[in-house]
Amino acid sequence: MTEKDLVYRGKSKDVYKITSGKYKGKYRFVFTDRGTGYLEKGRVVFDPGYDVVVGEIPGKGAIACRFATYFFKLLKAKGVATHYIDTISDNEMIVEPAIPLSMKEAAPQFAGSAPLTNLEFTWRNNATGSFWRRYPFVKPCVNLHKVVEAWTKGDSDILITMEALEETGALTKKEIADSVKLVKKIAGIVSQEFTSKKLHVIDGKFELGRLKYGDGKIVLIDEISPDVLRVCRGFKPDKSGNCTVFNKCTVTNVTDGKRTIKNKNQVVAAELIHAFV
């Protein structure tokens, strides 16, 4: 594995093309210790809901790989198609090459034109994070019934509406409906698994695509790890699914017009792995 085989370097893992051996033509995921989050009064706060790498968490890559392996195998048992093949070390996974949902720029001759490199789909059980910051009229941690949003993936993620995806030709109406249905199905499986461990998934994000050598069907790609899920303990829903103890857990603030929201009962990544393996 050399730098010349590097396909992509992300916020939490590196992707390499395998050029020889048993898995020639496949991709190798190397989960790293890099962590996203924010700075608070000069102190690093790790939070998977943020998009900026702020440091490293020793052992995090191995935790993420074991975690992803657990859920990819669970989804396979539930009949959900993914690009997962095998896990070969503490922090390395083999996957089928896949084409993320994306779109070339329609008018590259115009300055500023750019492709839609790939999409991420967020799903939200409860209102927090960027959802609450965008819609602050909503009570924190209200039940959102796994509402699904589409985002561009990059240095700065940008919300894109489902209608815009259809109108621009990025996805057909059926592909959008199928994607939302798939995201909600996976979210339901993941959420139930956490519930069985007395933990609650607040929200998460998945990446979808098509296997390079498949039939064009949209499947789950990328990963399911602590980097793409926000989890809490002590969740107590009312009959409508709204958290009844949010006022003891949620902390919000507004400074110079910038809103922040934090969840004191959020579980750090290192704790999650012990619940499943």
Buried (B, 14 or more C-beta within 10 A) or exposed (E): EEEEBEEBEBBBBBBBBBEEEEBEEBBBBBBBBBBBBBEEEEEEBBBBBBBEBBEBBEBBBBBBBBBBBBBBEBBEEEEBBBBBBEBBEEBBBBBBBBEBBBBEEEEEEEEEEEEBBBBBBBBBBBBBBBBBBEEBEEBBBBBBEBBBBBBBBEEEBEEBEBEEBBEEEBBEEEBBEBBBEBBBBBBBBBBEBBEEEEBBBBBBBBBBBBBEEBEEEBBBBBBBBBBBBBBBEBBEBEEEBBBEEBEEBBEEEEEEEEEEBBBEBBBBBBEBBEBBE
